Amino acid sequence: MSWPTPLNSKNRIRTAGKRIAKAQRENGDLFWHFNVSRAEYEVAENWRNSHGAVLNTAQAWLRRLEKDQRPVVGQRLKRFNTIVDKLSTGRSRDLSTMHDIAGVRLIFRNEQELWQFRGKMDASRAKHKRTHDLARFDYIANPKNTGYRGVHDVFERQVGAADKSSAWNGMKFEVQLRTTVQHAWATAVEVYDSVQQARFKFEDSKNDAYRQFLLISEMFARVHEGKNSCLPNLADKELTQQCAALEQKTGMIAMFRSLSIAQTYDALKQNSILQRRKDGTLYVWPFRNLSRAIQAISDIEARDETANAVLVAAKTPLHIREAFRNYFDDTSDFLNLYDDAMNQIHSFSNDDYTMADI
């Protein structure tokens, strides 16, 4: 089965994105699609799905480089409703240049392996072109205001002109590099935003959990990775005290402990669509190959019972579980790291509270 091919000019794609974004802003998440023509939707849908070939090229390139470090590698095609949200909120102004529609995530045991791999990307003979300088998306050296840490790289896909797949040249893909600690924190943010309908990830939440995640990011960096995050001047004791006080307000950690992790091991395949239904259940659609999943994603997204759906792929089903824990409400790694960090800091302090207070 062949990959969807881009059928429209960049200007046409840009226009479709603007019209869809305007409809979403004026009519909301539930009704925007009634106020935009089918033609506009099809232009945007074709552009999104055409990134399947880009995703395939990107993951194949990165897998050739990862033999020594053996990170967890997963790839995903951006959800259509997330694309619309980015356009309508102004986080992305142009559908034709949106750089993370195709995304590959690599999770390393430690920073040393992460930097070694990034060096391999730079030394690779592949013709894919990085679109920015090395420091621009280095959120380890410069964590985001939310406390997010990791490294992102954006590339333009390039293969030789003689290659039959050169039609996708110039389309972009994003590579996310994280350590297991950074990934656990980011997963918890994703789960919290999903369960609580918050927007901490996008830096516009007023919830007290905003501050709590900042504190935890700093604790994780200090205790588990020997460095600082976004609150370098705060004393260890203040970190734990503030975190304990905020937990009394938010109940965030208690909420994570109460979540039921979706159990879908048997159904998962290397190429799967994860469909979150409106009744809260998670249904897995397995596919023999990525191109078949690409062909099916739009139909599954449009079903009445669908709250959201995402296309994911990895070398093994276990790697899907690891790379995309947020879709399974799995914050177990985060909780283990949190408990360990609180205990380690507490054991070196003379605080007059106990872990029962936390």
N, C-alpha and C positions, 0 to 999 in steps of 0.2 A: 504494500500500500504506500502511495507516495505522500510526501509532506505537503501541507497547504502552502501555496506560493503567494507572496504579496501581489495583489491585483490592482492596487491603486497608487496614485502619486502621493508624495509626501504632503503636498498641499491639500489633497482630498482627505487624507488621514487626519491632518491637523484640524480641518474644518469639522469633520465628524466628531472628533474629540471635544471641540469647543461647544458644539450643539448638544451633545450628550451631557456635558458638564453643566451647561445652562439649564437644561431640563431637570437635572438632579437638584440643583440649588433652588429652583422655583417650585418643585413638586415633591421633593423628598425621596427617600430610598424606595418606598413602596410604589410610587406612581410615576417616576420619571420616564419609564419605558412606554407609558401610554401617551407621552407628549413629545416623542421623537420618532421620526419616520423609521420604518424597517430598513430602508436603504442606509441610513446613518449607522444603525446598529450593525448591519452586515459588514460595512467598511471596517468598523472598529474590531468586530469579531474576527474577520479575516486577518487583520494586522496582528492581533494577539496570537491567534492560532498559528500564523506563519512563523512565529518564534519557536515552534517545535523543532524545526530543523536546526535552528541556532542552538537550542538547548542540547540537542543531540551532539552537535559538533563540540560544544564547550565541555560537556562531561567526558567525551572520548579523549579530548586533549588533556584534561586534568588528570584523568585516570592513568594516562601514560606516564605522568610525572610523579605519581604518589606511591610508588612501589616501596620506597624505603620507610617513609613515615607511617604509611598505612592509616591515614585518617578515615573517619566516617565521611562518606561523600553522598550527598543527596541533591536532587534537583527538583525544581518545581516551576510550573507555569503560573504566572500571577493570576489570581482570581479576577474575574471580570468586574465584580462589584468593588474590589479594592482598586482597580484601575479607575473606575468611575469616581470613587471617593478621592483619590489623589488629584484627579483633574478638577473636581468640583470645589475642593478646599484650597486649590492653588499650590499644593505641594509638588505638583508637576503641571506645567503650563502647556505642554505640547505632547500629544499622544505619539506623534511621529518620532520624537526623540526620547521618549521615556526609556530609561536605561536598565530597568530591573524587571521587565516583563518575563524574560528568561533569567532564572537565577540558579546558581550552583552553590551549595554550602558545604564547607569542609571543616570538620571538627577535630582538633589535635589534642594530644595528651598534655602538651605544655607549649609555652611560647617559643622555645628553642626550635621545636619541630615546625611550628607555624612560620617562623622567619626563614628557616631553611627551605621550606616549600615555596615561599614567595620568591626567594632567590632563584629557584628552578624555573618559575614562571618567567622571570626576566631573562634568564639565560636560554630559554627554549628557542628552538629554530622555527617555531610556528609563526605565522605572519599576523596573527591577531594583534590589533593595535590598542594599547592602553590609551584612554582618552584624557588622562589627567596626570599630574605629578604624583610621586610616590607618597607624599605626606598628606595629600588632600583628604583622604578617607581613612586615615590612620587614627582610629578611635581608641587605641591602646595608649599611644603617646598623649593623645588629647581626647579623653572620654567626652561623650556627648553630655549636654546639660541634664539629661535624664539619668545618667550613670551608665549608659550603654557603652560596652567596650568590645572591640573586635576590629578587623581590618576589612575594608571593602575595596574591590578593584572593578573598574568598568572597562570592558573591551569592545571594540568593533570587530565583528567576525570578518576574517579575510582568508580565503583560499585561492589557489591559482586560477587564473581565467579559464584554463582548460578544464577545470573541474566542473562536472555536471551540476554541482550544487552552488556554483558561484552566484546564482540568482539572489541568495540571501546575504551576500557580502555587504558590509556596512551596517548591518543590523547589530544592535548592542546586546550584551549580556553582562550580568553582574556576578562576581565571585565574592562570597563571604567567607572569611577565615576567622575561626574562633577557637579558643581553648574550651575544654569541657566545662571549666568553671564559668567562663563568659557565656557559654551556651545555656547552662542551667539557669543563670540569672535572666537572660533574654527570653527563655521559654516561659518562666514564671510571669514576666511582664505580659507576654502574649496571652497566656491563660487568664490572667487577671482582667485584661482589657475585654476579652471575650465573655467571661462570666459576668463581670460587673458592668458591661457596656460603658467602660471608661475609655479615655484616649491618652493615657499616660505615655504610650509609645510615641505619640505625635506631639508631645510637649505642650498640650493645652488642657491638661486635667487639673482641677482644683482640689481633687481628693487628697486627704491626708496620706494616702498610700504613696503619693508622688514622693514625699519626703522620705517615707519608709524605704522605698526602693533605692533611693540615693544612699541612705545609710548602709543598706545591705550591700550595695555595689562596693562601697568603700571597705566594708568588713571583708568581703570575699577577696578583694584585691590584696589587702594586707595579710590576711591569715593564710590564704591558699596560694597566692602568687608572689608574695614578697614585694609588693609595690603599692602605689596609691591609685585611687580612682578620682572621683570628682570632689571629695571633701578632705583633702590632704592635711588641713590644719586642725581637724577635730581630733581630740584625744580619744584613745580607745574606750575609756570609761564613759565618755560622753556618747560615743556611738551606741554602746549597749543600753545605756539609760534612756536615750531618746527613742531607740527602737522599741524598747519595752513599753514606754509610755504611749507611743503611737499604736502599738498593737492593741492596747486597751480601747482605743478609739475605732480602729479600722477592722479588727478581727481578721486581717488578711492572712496571717499564718494559720490561724484556726480554720479559715475557709479552705486553704490549700490542703490541710490535713483531712478535711471532710470529703474532698472530691473523690469520686469513683473513677479510676483510670479505665478508659475504654479498652476492652479486651477483644482485639481483632486479629490476633496473631495468625490464625489459620487461614483467614480470607486474604490476607495481604500477599501480593505478588510484587515482582520487581518493578512493574509499572501498574500503578493503581490510581483510582480517583476516590478521594475521601469525601463522602457526601454527609454533611451534617444536616439532619432533617429537622423540620420545625418542631417535632416532639422532643428534640434533644438527643435522639439516638444518632450514632455514627454508623454509617453503612459503607462498606468497602466494595468498590467495583474493580476487580482485577482484569488486567489485559495482557495479552501475549507479547505485545511490543508497544513502544512509546507512540508510534504513529497511529495505531488503533485507538489509544487513549486520547490522543489529540482530536481524532475524528468524533469522539463521543462526548467530550467535556461540555460543549455548548448545550447539547440536549439535556444532560444531567443537571446543569445549572438552571435550566429553564423549567424544570419540573415543579409542579405545585407543592410537593412535599419538601422541596429543597430550601433550607435556610442559607447555606453556602456550600460550595464544593471546590476542591482543589486537586489538581493533577500533580502527583509526586512520583519520583522514580529513584531507584538506588540499585546497588549491586545485589543486595539481599533484602528481604522483608525486615530483618532486624535493623539494617541501616536506615530504612524508612522510619522505623520506630524511634531510632536515636536522633536522626537529623530533624525530625518534625514532631517532637514530643508534644508540642503545644496543641496539635490537632487531636491528640488523645487525652488531653487534660492531665498530662503526666508531669507533675512537679516533684517527683520523688528525689531526684538528684539535687534539686534546689533545696528541699527541706533538709536533706542530709548535710549539705554544705552549710546551711544556716545554723543548724543545731551545733555542728562542730565549731563553727566560728564563734558563736555565742559562748560555748563552753570554754574554748581556748582563751578568749579574751577575759572571761570571768575568772578563770583560774589564776590569772596573773594580776588580778586587781583585788582591792579590799572592799568591794562594794557590799553594802548591807542588805541587798536583795538576793533572792534565790532564783534558780531557773524556773521555779513554779510560777514566779511573777511574770515570766516571759512567755 
